[in-house]
Amino acid sequence: MDNKAWFSTAEAAKLIGVSRVTVFRWIKTGKIQADKVGKAYVILRSELSEYVKSDQVPDEKELIKHQVDLVVKRYGKTLKMLGAE
């Protein structure tokens, strides 16, 4: 992990391997503690390290399943129509 004391949400997402939206959701639900600086959130290095060590980071299969479910929910009718052709 980088030697920075704080990480932006984008940097944290990249390090953990999730989207920025996921990091924002985790901040909002309290899974990760963050401080607001202006309009941006910053995450303390120790907080990010603790979160990664706690094995709360979802595995890749779970993330893929979630994304597929979102696509099916949003475009289900269209996908059915394309499959019928």
Contacts in CASP RR format, 6 or more apart in sequence:
PFRMAT RR
TARGET T0000
AUTHOR 0000-0000-0000
METHOD contacts of the structure
MODEL  1
MDNKAWFSTAEAAKLIGVSRVTVFRWIKTGKIQADKVGKAYVILRSELSE
YVKSDQVPDEKELIKHQVDLVVKRYGKTLKMLGAE
1 15 0 8 1.000
1 45 0 8 1.000
1 48 0 8 1.000
1 49 0 8 1.000
1 52 0 8 1.000
2 11 0 8 1.000
2 15 0 8 1.000
4 11 0 8 1.000
4 45 0 8 1.000
5 44 0 8 1.000
5 45 0 8 1.000
6 42 0 8 1.000
6 43 0 8 1.000
6 44 0 8 1.000
6 45 0 8 1.000
7 15 0 8 1.000
7 42 0 8 1.000
7 43 0 8 1.000
7 45 0 8 1.000
7 48 0 8 1.000
8 40 0 8 1.000
8 41 0 8 1.000
8 42 0 8 1.000
8 43 0 8 1.000
9 20 0 8 1.000
9 23 0 8 1.000
9 24 0 8 1.000
9 27 0 8 1.000
9 34 0 8 1.000
9 40 0 8 1.000
9 41 0 8 1.000
9 43 0 8 1.000
10 20 0 8 1.000
12 23 0 8 1.000
12 32 0 8 1.000
12 43 0 8 1.000
12 48 0 8 1.000
13 19 0 8 1.000
13 20 0 8 1.000
13 22 0 8 1.000
13 23 0 8 1.000
15 48 0 8 1.000
15 52 0 8 1.000
16 23 0 8 1.000
16 48 0 8 1.000
16 51 0 8 1.000
16 52 0 8 1.000
16 57 0 8 1.000
17 57 0 8 1.000
18 57 0 8 1.000
18 58 0 8 1.000
18 63 0 8 1.000
23 32 0 8 1.000
23 43 0 8 1.000
24 41 0 8 1.000
26 32 0 8 1.000
26 51 0 8 1.000
27 33 0 8 1.000
27 34 0 8 1.000
27 41 0 8 1.000
27 43 0 8 1.000
31 51 0 8 1.000
31 56 0 8 1.000
32 43 0 8 1.000
32 47 0 8 1.000
32 48 0 8 1.000
32 51 0 8 1.000
33 43 0 8 1.000
33 44 0 8 1.000
33 47 0 8 1.000
34 41 0 8 1.000
34 42 0 8 1.000
34 43 0 8 1.000
34 44 0 8 1.000
34 47 0 8 1.000
35 41 0 8 1.000
35 42 0 8 1.000
35 44 0 8 1.000
36 42 0 8 1.000
51 57 0 8 1.000
71 79 0 8 1.000
72 79 0 8 1.000
END
